[in-house]
Amino acid sequence: MHDAHGALASQPPGAGPQLGWQRSGRGAYPTVFLHGWPQTSHAWRRVLPLLDELCSAVALDLPGVGRSAPQPHAFDKVTMAANVHAALEDLGLGRVFLVGHDMGALVGYAFARRYPAAVRGLVSVDTALPGIAGWEDVTRSPAYWHLGFHSDTSCGRFTAQHLVQGNEREYFRRFIDRFAAHPEAIGATDIATYVAGYQGADRLTAGFKMFRALPLDIADNQHTTESLEVPILLAFSEFSHATVTDTVAQGLHDVGVADVRTAMIPDAGHWPAEEQPVSLARAITEFVESIVSIDEKR
C-alpha cells in the first residue's frame, strides 16, 4: 500500500474544518472513502490495498474526528457533505467515486444529492438512510437504543459524553462487538486507534452531534426528491442490514434515484471493511468497472 496522510492545509472561507486524510493506490479512478462511527479513516486499512491497481484512493476523517480539525457545530449531513466537497476541491480530485459506511454513507448520499456532477457513483455500505424507506425498519429495533442515548442532552450536555468520556475504550469495544459477526477482526490496537480519534471533549462531542443531527437529515432526505442520475450501490452485510436491501432500494427509487444496484457482503456484520474486506473490495471493483464501461460506450 503506497500511502500518504495529513490534514488539508487550506479550505475556502466558511467551508468548515480541515479534514484529515490518507491517500493510497495508483489506479485511474479517484475514489473517496468515508468512515462511520466510532471509527476513523483507519477503518479502510484492509480494503484500500485491494484496490491499489484500480483506484487512486483518499480516505477522509469526517469533520471533527480523527486527524480532522475540531468542529464545534453543524453536523447535519448536508453541511458535512459541503465540508467534504471543499476538501476534495482542495485535493484536486475532479469527479470521484464515493464509498461511505454508516455516518459516512449518510454524508455520501447528501454529497451525491448536492454535488451530482462531482460523483461518478456512490457505494453505501450496510447503511439505511434517514428519511428513506427502510430507516424505520432498522431503527425501531431495540438494538438501536443507542440512537436516543447518543442524542440525549437532558443533563445539560450530552448524556453519552458524560458517561463515556474516560471510558471510550470499553464503550467502543462493546459497541463494535455488538454489531459484529467477527469481532476478532477488530483488535485492541484498532480500538486504541479509534479511541485516539475521538479523544478529548471536542472530538467526542463531534461524534455524538452526528447522531443529534439525524432529525435534520431525515427532513432533508424526505424533501429531496429531484431525479438523481448518480448510480448507487447498496452493499449490505449478510448478518446486519441485508434484510432491508430491497426496501431501501425501492425507497431510493421512490425519491428519484434512477440507478440503484444491490450487493450482499457474505458472512459480515456491520463492519464489512474489517470483517470481509475482500468481498467488499470485490463489490466496489465490480461497481466501478461497470460504470466505467458504460461511460466509455457513451
Secondary structure by P-SEA (a helix, b strand, c coil): ccccccccccccccccccccbbbbbbccbbbbbbbccccccccaaaaaaaaccccbbbbbccccccccccccccccaaaaaaaaaaaaaaacccbbbbbbcaaaaaaaaaaaaaccccccbbbbccccccccccccccccccccccccccccccccccccccccccaaaaaaaaaaaaaccccccccaaaaaaaaaaaccaaaaaaaaaaaaaaaaaaaaaaacccccccbbbbcccccccccaaaaaaaaaaaacccbbbbbbbcccccccccccaaaaaaaaaaaaaaaaaaaaac
